[in-house]
């Protein structure tokens, strides 16, 4: 499936449309859980059109137009689902589209008034922007960059034997551990953020940063940028306000880790395989990283 993003809908609407409809930040799915999330027939978008308070065109997935809609309530035949739970049921690119829709609707909701003078803003034709008619301040959807670092080391005196430094925050699903993560501060590079966050969260120092990949993370508007990093020195001293537990784990004896739904799940599994370890056991537990 190929997605082409766009701001303006085409002159000729497709025969079916993907509708990502939200009520208070939760995605609407068919009430009958045996029915798959699927395109709807326009122009009414099923039961959504009469209730839609806001709508944004997203682009076209293969031959179907895609829309994000905000509704005050779920119409008959539909149920609300937490976005993270719903996204775990989707494959690519529906997972990414659901996240895109959520972020655009949240940007629209939080920029109804100018952040500089308070005047109601107006949507701009032809671009994804809200502009203040009084002072001209223009707000575009923005993402907040966040780094992720998976720290590894070779066990002293045991060549080719490796461990991963994994941690958990208090809001994690019980028993689930993940890579370290934190937001990039103003004036900071990704690399500088990694060194600072790793030192702050667990008290160790790292080197040999290697870029792994990135993932849009709509909770609410992050871009997760993942790296692996080699431990150089320091004992684990956790930041108690952020980290509930942090430990070194042998790559063949890992705790529960995030599923491949999140980039942390991909990063941990692929790093273990690259270090010569076995495929980690999968877990379906939804986590925040």
RAKA-V424111 format. One record per pair of residues at least 4 apart in sequence whose ideal C-beta (glycine too) atoms are under 6 Angstrom apart, sorted by sequence separation. I is the first residue (numbers start at 0). GAP is how many residues later the second one is. D is the distance in whole Angstrom. If there is no record, write none. Layout:
I|GAP|D  I|GAP|D
//
This chain:
44|4|5  47|4|6  73|4|5  80|4|5  89|4|4  92|4|6  106|4|6  113|4|6  167|4|4  171|4|5  183|4|5  187|4|5  192|4|6  196|4|6  238|4|5  257|4|5  262|4|6  265|4|6  21|5|6  29|5|4  39|5|5  43|5|5  59|5|6  60|5|5  80|5|4  89|5|4  112|5|5  113|5|5  123|5|4  131|5|4  187|5|5  216|5|4  237|5|4  248|5|5  259|5|4  271|5|4  39|6|4  73|6|6  154|6|4  257|6|5  258|6|5  259|6|5  20|7|4  58|7|6  112|7|6  113|7|6  122|7|6  123|7|5  130|7|5  215|7|6  216|7|5  257|7|4  28|8|6  57|8|4  86|8|5  153|8|6  197|8|5  237|8|5  271|8|6  120|9|4  121|9|6  128|9|5  129|9|5  167|9|5  183|9|5  214|9|5  57|10|6  151|10|6  152|10|6  235|10|5  86|11|5  120|11|5  121|11|6  128|11|5  165|11|4  213|11|5  256|11|5  268|11|5  54|12|6  55|12|5  151|12|5  118|13|5  127|13|6  166|13|6  212|13|6  54|14|5  150|14|4  211|14|4  118|15|4  181|15|4  211|15|6  53|16|4  210|16|6  211|16|6  51|17|5  52|17|5  116|17|6  113|18|4  116|18|5  179|18|6  190|18|6  208|18|5  209|18|5  82|19|6  110|19|5  115|19|6  50|20|5  208|20|5  17|21|5  18|21|5  47|21|5  115|21|4  179|21|5  250|21|5  16|22|6  207|22|4  15|23|4  16|23|6  113|23|5  205|23|4  206|23|5  256|23|6  250|24|6  258|24|6  15|25|6  16|25|5  38|25|5  205|25|6  206|25|5  251|25|5  258|25|6  263|25|5  18|26|5  250|26|4  251|26|6  253|26|5  20|27|5  203|27|6  204|27|5  255|27|5  46|28|4  110|28|4  204|28|6  12|29|5  18|29|6  149|29|4  204|29|5  257|29|5  203|30|4  65|31|6  147|31|5  148|31|5  202|31|6  67|33|3  147|33|4  106|34|4  201|34|5  202|34|3  69|35|5  145|35|6  189|35|6  67|36|5  201|36|6  67|37|5  103|37|6  145|37|5  225|37|5  200|38|5  144|39|4  199|39|6  223|39|5  200|41|6  225|41|5  200|42|5  17|43|6  146|43|5  227|43|5  201|44|5  148|45|5  17|46|6  27|46|6  30|46|5  146|46|5  16|47|6  30|47|6  146|47|5  8|48|4  15|48|5  16|48|5  17|48|4  18|48|5  19|48|5  20|48|4  21|48|6  22|48|5  30|48|5  55|48|5  214|48|4  13|49|6  148|49|6  13|50|5  16|50|6  20|50|6  27|50|4  28|50|6  13|51|5  22|51|5  12|52|6  28|52|5  5|53|4  4|54|4  25|54|4  26|54|5  53|54|6  3|55|5  25|55|6  150|55|6  211|55|5  2|56|6  3|56|5  25|56|6  26|56|5  22|57|5  2|58|5  26|59|4  0|60|6  0|61|5  169|74|5  168|75|6  145|76|5  147|76|5  166|76|5  167|76|5  143|77|6  167|77|5  19|78|6  142|78|5  143|78|5  144|78|5  145|78|5  146|78|6  147|78|4  148|78|5  149|78|5  150|78|5  152|78|4  176|78|5  166|79|4  142|80|4  148|80|5  150|80|5  175|80|5  177|80|5  19|81|4  174|81|5  21|83|6  164|83|6  165|83|6  162|85|4  163|85|5  178|85|5  177|86|5  162|87|6  178|88|6  161|89|5  2|90|5  0|92|6  180|108|5  175|109|5  175|111|5  177|111|5  172|112|4  161|113|5  105|114|6  172|114|6  102|115|5  171|115|6  101|116|5  98|117|5  149|117|5  102|118|5  98|119|4  6|121|5  149|121|6  87|173|5  83|202|5
//
